[in-house]
Amino acid sequence: MTYVKACPLADVPADGALGVEIGDTPVAIVRSGENVYALSDICSHAEVSLSEGEVYDGTIECWLHGSCFDVSSGKPTNPPATQPVATYKVKVEDGDVYVSLGSDD
């Protein structure tokens, strides 16, 4: 499994998100409590950036229509979204966030 440096952990707001590009893939790096997650930065309902939304109670809310997604599973927790978003493996080392897109799993 190949991990790629996504960003410094300090760049990710507490209980917030940061949008990054890994290759051609938009990824939302999310901090929820003490945990860090990575998921597709594209809402499955409206194709807008999830990293611009609010993070609370283990979810990220799409700013456009209010769909929420569980940050650990990518599953929608309320409509209008019905399809999950991709999630990616994350590790934090030496103050940096690394993400595996899983293409070589």
N, C-alpha and C positions, 0 to 999 in steps of 0.2 A: 504494500500500500504506500503510495507516494503522497507525502504532505507538502504543501506549498505555503510559504509565508504569505499570509493575507494582510496583516497589519500589526502595529504595536497594540498591545492590550490597552494601553493608556488612551488610545484614540477612540475606544468604544465607550460610549457614555454608560454610567451606571443605570440599570433598568432602561436601556435604550438600545439603539441599533446603528450600525454603520454599513453603508453600501460599498462594496468593493467589486472589482472585476478580477477573476482568476481565469486567465486566458480569455476566452470569449464568453465566459459564464458569469452573469451577475449574481453575487452572493451577498446576503444580509448576515453580518456578524452581529449576534444578539447577546447582550448581557441581561440575565434575569437572576436577581439575587447574586449568589456567588458563582453561578454557572455561566458558561459561554457556549453558544450554539451557532450553527451555520445552516442556513436554509436558502432556497432559491429566493432571489430578491424580486421575483415577479409574481404578483398575485394571480392565482389560478382563475379568478373571476373576471378581473378587468385589465390584466396585464399592465399594472402600474407598480412602482417601486414600493415594496413592503418596508424597506428600511426608513422610509419617511413617516411611518406610522408610529403609534404609541406601543410601548411594551408594558404589560402589567399582568399579574397573576399567572405567569408562565405562558402568556400568549403575546402575539404581535397583531395589532389591528391595522388593516388596510385603511389608509387615510381617505380613500375615495368613497367607498360604499359601506365601510364598517365591518367587513368580514374579519373574523379573528382566526388565527392559526396557532395551534399548540407548537411552541418553539422546539420541543424535543421530538415530536413525531411528524410535524408538518400538516397534521389533519385539521380541517376546518372545525371550529367549535360553534359557529353560528352562520346563518345565511347572510348574504346571498351566495357565497362560495360553497360548492359541494365537492370539489376535487382538492386533494391535498397538494402541497408544494413539496418539492424534493428537500431532503435534509442531507447533511454531509457530516462526516466525522471531523472532530475538532480536537486539537491538543494545544496547550499553552506551555511554552518553554521559554525561559529567560526573558519574560516580559513580552513575548510576541505570540500572536495567534496563528496557528497553522491549520490548514484545511485540506482534507483529501476529498476530491470529487468522486472517487471510487471507480474511475475508468479502468484501473488496472487491478481491481480486487480479484 
